[in-house]
Structures are given as C-alpha cells and as structure tokens.
C-alpha cells in the first residue's frame, strides 16, 4: 500500500475509533473502496445522522491544506443525500488534532441540539451511549410530529 493511502487509512480509522469512543456509531467503519466505483462515495460507513441526514464523511491527511478543493469534493456527498463532513489532518499534527468542516447551519443545529443533551457520566459503555443517542433522536422525531 502506498504511503499516501496508508496516511488516509490511518485518519479514517481514527475517525471510526472516535465515533465509537463517543458512542455516536459503534458500527462505524472505513470504506476501503470509497470513490472507487459508482456506489457510496463516503470514506466512513456510518448510520450517524445530523438532523434527518446520514453523515457523509470525507477524510484528508495531507501536508498542505487544500480546504476549498476538499470541500468541493465533500459537498458532492450532499447530492447523494448525505450531510457533508470534511475531516482533515495536516503533516506534523497528531490524529487528535484533526479538524472537521461542516456548513455553518449544521454547526448551529448541533449547538442547538446539545442544549437538551442527555449526559450519563457514570456510563462509559459506547453501546449504551449509542442507544441513548438513538433514543434521544427518536424522541425528538416524535415530538416534532406532535
């Protein structure tokens, strides 16, 4: 495997690991064939959602930032029905210094949702956190319909 592909693979795996750590999606996994066909183009296979759209995550691990170009690629995921999220890391930065780029309205929606967040500090089980997040999302959908 080339050095470039290995760097990308490391960041993709890191994103999956962090999603699992926070209980966002315990089944998140890399899509090793992302962009290689006409099917799903996301780098990360996930069921995680923002609002009513599943995340479309594009990962970039490069020496020089090309955020405008990367965002244009990531934004294409919205035409496939995904909420576009760009995750990038630059040379010399650790994986924990990775950044995420989203639409401003997406960011503000996330902030608004966090006001009523359920926090279970004594429960560190990722599966439990994932179930709680899904429960919260389901309750919000029911309340919207009432």
mmCIF file of the C-alpha atoms, coordinates in Angstrom:
data_MODEL
# 
_entry.id   MODEL 
# 
loop_
_atom_site.group_PDB 
_atom_site.id 
_atom_site.type_symbol 
_atom_site.label_atom_id 
_atom_site.label_alt_id 
_atom_site.label_comp_id 
_atom_site.label_asym_id 
_atom_site.label_entity_id 
_atom_site.label_seq_id 
_atom_site.pdbx_PDB_ins_code 
_atom_site.Cartn_x 
_atom_site.Cartn_y 
_atom_site.Cartn_z 
_atom_site.occupancy 
_atom_site.B_iso_or_equiv 
_atom_site.pdbx_formal_charge 
_atom_site.auth_seq_id 
_atom_site.auth_comp_id 
_atom_site.auth_asym_id 
_atom_site.auth_atom_id 
_atom_site.pdbx_PDB_model_num 
ATOM 1   C CA . UNK A 1 1   ? 0.000   0.000  0.000  1.00 0.00 ? 1   UNK A CA 1 
ATOM 2   C CA . UNK A 1 2   ? 1.326   3.450  -0.884 1.00 0.00 ? 2   UNK A CA 1 
ATOM 3   C CA . UNK A 1 3   ? 2.352   5.916  1.809  1.00 0.00 ? 3   UNK A CA 1 
ATOM 4   C CA . UNK A 1 4   ? -0.461  8.299  0.760  1.00 0.00 ? 4   UNK A CA 1 
ATOM 5   C CA . UNK A 1 5   ? -3.124  5.595  1.044  1.00 0.00 ? 5   UNK A CA 1 
ATOM 6   C CA . UNK A 1 6   ? -1.733  4.451  4.392  1.00 0.00 ? 6   UNK A CA 1 
ATOM 7   C CA . UNK A 1 7   ? -1.982  8.024  5.793  1.00 0.00 ? 7   UNK A CA 1 
ATOM 8   C CA . UNK A 1 8   ? -5.583  8.250  4.616  1.00 0.00 ? 8   UNK A CA 1 
ATOM 9   C CA . UNK A 1 9   ? -6.378  4.855  6.098  1.00 0.00 ? 9   UNK A CA 1 
ATOM 10  C CA . UNK A 1 10  ? -4.940  5.931  9.478  1.00 0.00 ? 10  UNK A CA 1 
ATOM 11  C CA . UNK A 1 11  ? -7.143  9.037  9.617  1.00 0.00 ? 11  UNK A CA 1 
ATOM 12  C CA . UNK A 1 12  ? -10.228 7.118  8.512  1.00 0.00 ? 12  UNK A CA 1 
ATOM 13  C CA . UNK A 1 13  ? -9.655  4.514  11.221 1.00 0.00 ? 13  UNK A CA 1 
ATOM 14  C CA . UNK A 1 14  ? -9.114  7.282  13.779 1.00 0.00 ? 14  UNK A CA 1 
ATOM 15  C CA . UNK A 1 15  ? -12.468 8.847  12.846 1.00 0.00 ? 15  UNK A CA 1 
ATOM 16  C CA . UNK A 1 16  ? -14.205 5.474  13.243 1.00 0.00 ? 16  UNK A CA 1 
ATOM 17  C CA . UNK A 1 17  ? -12.500 4.898  16.595 1.00 0.00 ? 17  UNK A CA 1 
ATOM 18  C CA . UNK A 1 18  ? -13.537 8.346  17.881 1.00 0.00 ? 18  UNK A CA 1 
ATOM 19  C CA . UNK A 1 19  ? -17.140 7.827  16.739 1.00 0.00 ? 19  UNK A CA 1 
ATOM 20  C CA . UNK A 1 20  ? -17.192 4.557  18.679 1.00 0.00 ? 20  UNK A CA 1 
ATOM 21  C CA . UNK A 1 21  ? -15.497 6.146  21.710 1.00 0.00 ? 21  UNK A CA 1 
ATOM 22  C CA . UNK A 1 22  ? -18.206 8.816  21.943 1.00 0.00 ? 22  UNK A CA 1 
ATOM 23  C CA . UNK A 1 23  ? -20.994 6.295  21.327 1.00 0.00 ? 23  UNK A CA 1 
ATOM 24  C CA . UNK A 1 24  ? -22.043 8.020  18.092 1.00 0.00 ? 24  UNK A CA 1 
ATOM 25  C CA . UNK A 1 25  ? -21.939 4.862  15.963 1.00 0.00 ? 25  UNK A CA 1 
ATOM 26  C CA . UNK A 1 26  ? -20.417 1.686  17.373 1.00 0.00 ? 26  UNK A CA 1 
ATOM 27  C CA . UNK A 1 27  ? -20.562 0.126  13.902 1.00 0.00 ? 27  UNK A CA 1 
ATOM 28  C CA . UNK A 1 28  ? -18.721 2.918  12.059 1.00 0.00 ? 28  UNK A CA 1 
ATOM 29  C CA . UNK A 1 29  ? -16.101 1.525  9.709  1.00 0.00 ? 29  UNK A CA 1 
ATOM 30  C CA . UNK A 1 30  ? -13.798 2.571  6.910  1.00 0.00 ? 30  UNK A CA 1 
ATOM 31  C CA . UNK A 1 31  ? -14.963 2.060  3.364  1.00 0.00 ? 31  UNK A CA 1 
ATOM 32  C CA . UNK A 1 32  ? -11.753 0.881  1.735  1.00 0.00 ? 32  UNK A CA 1 
ATOM 33  C CA . UNK A 1 33  ? -13.282 1.246  -1.720 1.00 0.00 ? 33  UNK A CA 1 
ATOM 34  C CA . UNK A 1 34  ? -14.736 4.735  -1.291 1.00 0.00 ? 34  UNK A CA 1 
ATOM 35  C CA . UNK A 1 35  ? -14.670 6.668  -4.537 1.00 0.00 ? 35  UNK A CA 1 
ATOM 36  C CA . UNK A 1 36  ? -13.553 3.579  -6.466 1.00 0.00 ? 36  UNK A CA 1 
ATOM 37  C CA . UNK A 1 37  ? -16.930 2.900  -8.040 1.00 0.00 ? 37  UNK A CA 1 
ATOM 38  C CA . UNK A 1 38  ? -20.306 4.458  -8.715 1.00 0.00 ? 38  UNK A CA 1 
ATOM 39  C CA . UNK A 1 39  ? -21.653 3.323  -5.349 1.00 0.00 ? 39  UNK A CA 1 
ATOM 40  C CA . UNK A 1 40  ? -21.350 5.040  -1.985 1.00 0.00 ? 40  UNK A CA 1 
ATOM 41  C CA . UNK A 1 41  ? -18.557 7.658  -2.021 1.00 0.00 ? 41  UNK A CA 1 
ATOM 42  C CA . UNK A 1 42  ? -18.124 8.172  1.718  1.00 0.00 ? 42  UNK A CA 1 
ATOM 43  C CA . UNK A 1 43  ? -14.818 7.337  3.401  1.00 0.00 ? 43  UNK A CA 1 
ATOM 44  C CA . UNK A 1 44  ? -16.669 6.198  6.543  1.00 0.00 ? 44  UNK A CA 1 
ATOM 45  C CA . UNK A 1 45  ? -19.664 3.870  6.561  1.00 0.00 ? 45  UNK A CA 1 
ATOM 46  C CA . UNK A 1 46  ? -21.890 5.144  9.358  1.00 0.00 ? 46  UNK A CA 1 
ATOM 47  C CA . UNK A 1 47  ? -25.525 5.355  10.363 1.00 0.00 ? 47  UNK A CA 1 
ATOM 48  C CA . UNK A 1 48  ? -24.872 8.510  12.398 1.00 0.00 ? 48  UNK A CA 1 
ATOM 49  C CA . UNK A 1 49  ? -27.106 11.426 11.497 1.00 0.00 ? 49  UNK A CA 1 
ATOM 50  C CA . UNK A 1 50  ? -27.315 15.169 11.855 1.00 0.00 ? 50  UNK A CA 1 
ATOM 51  C CA . UNK A 1 51  ? -30.937 16.182 11.703 1.00 0.00 ? 51  UNK A CA 1 
ATOM 52  C CA . UNK A 1 52  ? -32.505 13.790 9.229  1.00 0.00 ? 52  UNK A CA 1 
ATOM 53  C CA . UNK A 1 53  ? -29.439 13.192 7.067  1.00 0.00 ? 53  UNK A CA 1 
ATOM 54  C CA . UNK A 1 54  ? -26.810 10.484 7.436  1.00 0.00 ? 54  UNK A CA 1 
ATOM 55  C CA . UNK A 1 55  ? -23.241 11.754 7.659  1.00 0.00 ? 55  UNK A CA 1 
ATOM 56  C CA . UNK A 1 56  ? -21.137 11.722 4.523  1.00 0.00 ? 56  UNK A CA 1 
ATOM 57  C CA . UNK A 1 57  ? -17.583 11.890 5.854  1.00 0.00 ? 57  UNK A CA 1 
ATOM 58  C CA . UNK A 1 58  ? -14.594 12.636 3.621  1.00 0.00 ? 58  UNK A CA 1 
ATOM 59  C CA . UNK A 1 59  ? -11.131 12.296 5.245  1.00 0.00 ? 59  UNK A CA 1 
ATOM 60  C CA . UNK A 1 60  ? -7.951  14.060 4.101  1.00 0.00 ? 60  UNK A CA 1 
ATOM 61  C CA . UNK A 1 61  ? -4.478  13.575 5.584  1.00 0.00 ? 61  UNK A CA 1 
ATOM 62  C CA . UNK A 1 62  ? -2.077  15.880 3.706  1.00 0.00 ? 62  UNK A CA 1 
ATOM 63  C CA . UNK A 1 63  ? 0.972   18.089 4.154  1.00 0.00 ? 63  UNK A CA 1 
ATOM 64  C CA . UNK A 1 64  ? -0.619  21.205 2.634  1.00 0.00 ? 64  UNK A CA 1 
ATOM 65  C CA . UNK A 1 65  ? -4.237  22.294 3.178  1.00 0.00 ? 65  UNK A CA 1 
ATOM 66  C CA . UNK A 1 66  ? -6.483  22.466 0.119  1.00 0.00 ? 66  UNK A CA 1 
ATOM 67  C CA . UNK A 1 67  ? -9.695  23.014 2.022  1.00 0.00 ? 67  UNK A CA 1 
ATOM 68  C CA . UNK A 1 68  ? -11.596 24.650 -0.854 1.00 0.00 ? 68  UNK A CA 1 
ATOM 69  C CA . UNK A 1 69  ? -10.864 21.713 -3.178 1.00 0.00 ? 69  UNK A CA 1 
ATOM 70  C CA . UNK A 1 70  ? -11.509 19.153 -0.438 1.00 0.00 ? 70  UNK A CA 1 
ATOM 71  C CA . UNK A 1 71  ? -14.815 20.818 0.463  1.00 0.00 ? 71  UNK A CA 1 
ATOM 72  C CA . UNK A 1 72  ? -15.936 20.781 -3.173 1.00 0.00 ? 72  UNK A CA 1 
ATOM 73  C CA . UNK A 1 73  ? -15.336 17.018 -3.208 1.00 0.00 ? 73  UNK A CA 1 
ATOM 74  C CA . UNK A 1 74  ? -17.052 16.550 0.160  1.00 0.00 ? 74  UNK A CA 1 
ATOM 75  C CA . UNK A 1 75  ? -20.011 18.713 -0.830 1.00 0.00 ? 75  UNK A CA 1 
ATOM 76  C CA . UNK A 1 76  ? -20.836 16.291 -3.662 1.00 0.00 ? 76  UNK A CA 1 
ATOM 77  C CA . UNK A 1 77  ? -21.972 13.863 -0.952 1.00 0.00 ? 77  UNK A CA 1 
ATOM 78  C CA . UNK A 1 78  ? -24.983 16.125 -0.356 1.00 0.00 ? 78  UNK A CA 1 
ATOM 79  C CA . UNK A 1 79  ? -26.235 15.278 -3.859 1.00 0.00 ? 79  UNK A CA 1 
ATOM 80  C CA . UNK A 1 80  ? -26.310 11.645 -2.690 1.00 0.00 ? 80  UNK A CA 1 
ATOM 81  C CA . UNK A 1 81  ? -28.451 12.641 0.300  1.00 0.00 ? 81  UNK A CA 1 
ATOM 82  C CA . UNK A 1 82  ? -25.693 12.869 2.920  1.00 0.00 ? 82  UNK A CA 1 
ATOM 83  C CA . UNK A 1 83  ? -24.790 15.652 5.328  1.00 0.00 ? 83  UNK A CA 1 
ATOM 84  C CA . UNK A 1 84  ? -21.270 16.530 4.149  1.00 0.00 ? 84  UNK A CA 1 
ATOM 85  C CA . UNK A 1 85  ? -18.473 16.497 6.732  1.00 0.00 ? 85  UNK A CA 1 
ATOM 86  C CA . UNK A 1 86  ? -14.817 17.053 5.878  1.00 0.00 ? 86  UNK A CA 1 
ATOM 87  C CA . UNK A 1 87  ? -12.270 15.721 8.380  1.00 0.00 ? 87  UNK A CA 1 
ATOM 88  C CA . UNK A 1 88  ? -8.653  16.656 7.787  1.00 0.00 ? 88  UNK A CA 1 
ATOM 89  C CA . UNK A 1 89  ? -5.245  16.423 9.405  1.00 0.00 ? 89  UNK A CA 1 
ATOM 90  C CA . UNK A 1 90  ? -2.082  18.188 8.283  1.00 0.00 ? 90  UNK A CA 1 
ATOM 91  C CA . UNK A 1 91  ? 1.511   16.969 8.327  1.00 0.00 ? 91  UNK A CA 1 
ATOM 92  C CA . UNK A 1 92  ? 3.106   17.387 11.736 1.00 0.00 ? 92  UNK A CA 1 
ATOM 93  C CA . UNK A 1 93  ? -0.229  17.223 13.574 1.00 0.00 ? 93  UNK A CA 1 
ATOM 94  C CA . UNK A 1 94  ? -1.330  14.289 15.658 1.00 0.00 ? 94  UNK A CA 1 
ATOM 95  C CA . UNK A 1 95  ? -4.542  12.414 14.894 1.00 0.00 ? 95  UNK A CA 1 
ATOM 96  C CA . UNK A 1 96  ? -6.150  14.026 17.942 1.00 0.00 ? 96  UNK A CA 1 
ATOM 97  C CA . UNK A 1 97  ? -5.598  17.415 16.274 1.00 0.00 ? 97  UNK A CA 1 
ATOM 98  C CA . UNK A 1 98  ? -7.831  16.508 13.310 1.00 0.00 ? 98  UNK A CA 1 
ATOM 99  C CA . UNK A 1 99  ? -10.373 19.140 12.309 1.00 0.00 ? 99  UNK A CA 1 
ATOM 100 C CA . UNK A 1 100 ? -13.904 18.896 10.930 1.00 0.00 ? 100 UNK A CA 1 
ATOM 101 C CA . UNK A 1 101 ? -15.572 21.248 8.449  1.00 0.00 ? 101 UNK A CA 1 
ATOM 102 C CA . UNK A 1 102 ? -19.364 21.455 8.162  1.00 0.00 ? 102 UNK A CA 1 
ATOM 103 C CA . UNK A 1 103 ? -21.890 24.006 6.937  1.00 0.00 ? 103 UNK A CA 1 
ATOM 104 C CA . UNK A 1 104 ? -22.463 26.831 9.427  1.00 0.00 ? 104 UNK A CA 1 
ATOM 105 C CA . UNK A 1 105 ? -26.150 25.905 9.758  1.00 0.00 ? 105 UNK A CA 1 
ATOM 106 C CA . UNK A 1 106 ? -25.156 22.309 10.520 1.00 0.00 ? 106 UNK A CA 1 
ATOM 107 C CA . UNK A 1 107 ? -22.823 23.536 13.256 1.00 0.00 ? 107 UNK A CA 1 
ATOM 108 C CA . UNK A 1 108 ? -25.523 25.783 14.730 1.00 0.00 ? 108 UNK A CA 1 
ATOM 109 C CA . UNK A 1 109 ? -28.068 22.958 14.578 1.00 0.00 ? 109 UNK A CA 1 
ATOM 110 C CA . UNK A 1 110 ? -25.658 20.772 16.542 1.00 0.00 ? 110 UNK A CA 1 
ATOM 111 C CA . UNK A 1 111 ? -25.185 23.504 19.141 1.00 0.00 ? 111 UNK A CA 1 
ATOM 112 C CA . UNK A 1 112 ? -28.937 23.912 19.436 1.00 0.00 ? 112 UNK A CA 1 
ATOM 113 C CA . UNK A 1 113 ? -29.431 20.174 19.905 1.00 0.00 ? 113 UNK A CA 1 
ATOM 114 C CA . UNK A 1 114 ? -26.785 19.998 22.607 1.00 0.00 ? 114 UNK A CA 1 
ATOM 115 C CA . UNK A 1 115 ? -28.854 22.185 24.946 1.00 0.00 ? 115 UNK A CA 1 
ATOM 116 C CA . UNK A 1 116 ? -31.081 19.241 25.823 1.00 0.00 ? 116 UNK A CA 1 
ATOM 117 C CA . UNK A 1 117 ? -28.320 16.644 25.713 1.00 0.00 ? 117 UNK A CA 1 
ATOM 118 C CA . UNK A 1 118 ? -28.586 13.628 27.939 1.00 0.00 ? 118 UNK A CA 1 
ATOM 119 C CA . UNK A 1 119 ? -25.309 13.018 29.763 1.00 0.00 ? 119 UNK A CA 1 
ATOM 120 C CA . UNK A 1 120 ? -24.666 9.781  31.580 1.00 0.00 ? 120 UNK A CA 1 
ATOM 121 C CA . UNK A 1 121 ? -21.287 10.355 33.215 1.00 0.00 ? 121 UNK A CA 1 
ATOM 122 C CA . UNK A 1 122 ? -21.271 7.082  35.145 1.00 0.00 ? 122 UNK A CA 1 
ATOM 123 C CA . UNK A 1 123 ? -21.878 5.084  31.994 1.00 0.00 ? 123 UNK A CA 1 
ATOM 124 C CA . UNK A 1 124 ? -18.855 4.822  29.689 1.00 0.00 ? 124 UNK A CA 1 
ATOM 125 C CA . UNK A 1 125 ? -20.144 1.920  27.611 1.00 0.00 ? 125 UNK A CA 1 
ATOM 126 C CA . UNK A 1 126 ? -20.172 3.039  23.928 1.00 0.00 ? 126 UNK A CA 1 
ATOM 127 C CA . UNK A 1 127 ? -23.090 0.726  23.118 1.00 0.00 ? 127 UNK A CA 1 
ATOM 128 C CA . UNK A 1 128 ? -25.169 2.295  25.871 1.00 0.00 ? 128 UNK A CA 1 
ATOM 129 C CA . UNK A 1 129 ? -24.286 5.821  24.724 1.00 0.00 ? 129 UNK A CA 1 
ATOM 130 C CA . UNK A 1 130 ? -25.217 4.898  21.152 1.00 0.00 ? 130 UNK A CA 1 
ATOM 131 C CA . UNK A 1 131 ? -28.581 3.539  22.330 1.00 0.00 ? 131 UNK A CA 1 
ATOM 132 C CA . UNK A 1 132 ? -29.198 6.707  24.353 1.00 0.00 ? 132 UNK A CA 1 
ATOM 133 C CA . UNK A 1 133 ? -28.355 8.902  21.354 1.00 0.00 ? 133 UNK A CA 1 
ATOM 134 C CA . UNK A 1 134 ? -30.794 6.917  19.201 1.00 0.00 ? 134 UNK A CA 1 
ATOM 135 C CA . UNK A 1 135 ? -33.454 7.170  21.905 1.00 0.00 ? 135 UNK A CA 1 
ATOM 136 C CA . UNK A 1 136 ? -32.972 10.943 22.061 1.00 0.00 ? 136 UNK A CA 1 
ATOM 137 C CA . UNK A 1 137 ? -33.195 11.210 18.263 1.00 0.00 ? 137 UNK A CA 1 
ATOM 138 C CA . UNK A 1 138 ? -36.373 9.078  18.198 1.00 0.00 ? 138 UNK A CA 1 
ATOM 139 C CA . UNK A 1 139 ? -37.976 11.196 20.932 1.00 0.00 ? 139 UNK A CA 1 
ATOM 140 C CA . UNK A 1 140 ? -37.146 14.387 19.048 1.00 0.00 ? 140 UNK A CA 1 
ATOM 141 C CA . UNK A 1 141 ? -38.800 12.995 15.918 1.00 0.00 ? 141 UNK A CA 1 
ATOM 142 C CA . UNK A 1 142 ? -41.938 12.044 17.856 1.00 0.00 ? 142 UNK A CA 1 
ATOM 143 C CA . UNK A 1 143 ? -42.110 15.498 19.458 1.00 0.00 ? 143 UNK A CA 1 
ATOM 144 C CA . UNK A 1 144 ? -41.803 17.152 16.054 1.00 0.00 ? 144 UNK A CA 1 
ATOM 145 C CA . UNK A 1 145 ? -44.840 15.230 14.841 1.00 0.00 ? 145 UNK A CA 1 
ATOM 146 C CA . UNK A 1 146 ? -46.980 16.104 17.883 1.00 0.00 ? 146 UNK A CA 1 
# 
